[in-house]
Amino acid sequence: MSKKTTSSAPKAIINEARKQGRKDGKNQVPRQDWGPNSVPYLIQLQRQFAAYGRELDLAFEQKKFDKEAQKIESLRNEIQEKGKTSALTNSLTRAEVELEKVQAKLDGASDEVPMAKFARIRMIGNSLYIPFLAMLFIGEFTITAPAFRILLGEKLGPSLIVTLAVSTLSVGAAHIFGVYLKSVFDRSRPKSRLYNGIFITVGLFVSTLIVILSNVRARNSVLTSGNLPMSDSAKYYYLWALYSILQLTFVTVGVAISFMHYSEIESTVLRAKRKVWFLRHRQNRRESEKTKSGASIEEAEIDTSKLMDREMEVIESKKILLRAQYEEACAVYRNSNIESRRDEMNAAHNALQALELDFRTSGLDFSTAELVGPR
């Protein structure tokens, strides 16, 4: 039964040492007069195992370097994040102060004149104001369309385009007049005579246009209003007044709705609230991303010295194993060499002894303070 041998060294290295020992033994290498550190294969084997040890040291130094690099990167990111966070915090503080100012202006003082506060508040919100204007536009378009169809010779396309423009003009004028009337109550912003004269002129033009279009519509409707018990002349004046009052009512209602909806200070408060909400959302998202990334300098400063010490102990154990494997390979070479020689050579010959392994590190020790400098 063959004897089973165990070896900690890689099988390829043991086989190579045995093969090389037989080859050198047959060639009488080393010779009797050779001294220490003279056998080429043993020198090569010593360098090979020394390189294995230095690879362990370099891997350990690389981990230390990566740790220090992580600290530096974390420090750089922390400085950048602090700058961005500080700027965002300042913007949020300014927005909150501005919101408090405009909110206080909207609320007014307790002894304030009621009319002054009335000029600031909004009585109709956007959810009602937009549908109201849409209904007014539809009514104005429906009333005005027949008049332009008559004026433009029954041409449907051009008449619809002009009707659309005039209806938009009427609704827009109602909105502008409502805003103008609301601003009249704001005594902090008095209006000049030129400002008032412009709005009066625009109002006269719009009223004149409505009266003229109502006249055209009334003349055309006289022939189709047979159910009215009056003469054609009376029908004409009646329908003219009806259409004029109806369209002026549309515009007047639009002015009233715009008057109740407009509030410059409430619009300012709404914009300020949106800005504060947006900045707070950005701030919260930034804090959340910072927490998830785990890249803060505090987390990078976790003490890993004990872990490094344990890893150094593991490396030293591996070096001890490398020395044992190297000496084993040298012993296999020495035995194969002696068995294959034609002459007698003592196993204790200096040329056949294992050389000293050099496990010196590369000297990459450094600290974060040396890289980043004083802060």
Secondary structure, DSSP 8 states (H G I E B T S, - for coil): -------SS-HHHHHHHHHHHHHHHHTT-S-TT--SS--HHHHHHHHHHHHHHHHHHHHHHHHHHHHHHHHHHHHHHHHHHHHHHHHHHHHHHHHHHHHHHHHHHHH--TT--HHHHHTT--SS-HHHHHHHHHHHHHHHHHHHHHHHHHHTTT-HHHHHHHHHHHHHHHHHHHHHHHHHHHHHT-TTS---HHHHHHHHHHHHHHHHHHHHHHHHHHHHHTTT-TTS-S-HHHHHHHHHHHHHHHHHHHHHHHHHHHHHH--HHHHHHHHHHHHHHHHHHHHHHHHHHHHHHT--HHHHT---HHHHHHHHHHHHHHHHHHHHHHHHHHHHHHHHHHHH-SS---TT-GGGS--------------HHHHH---
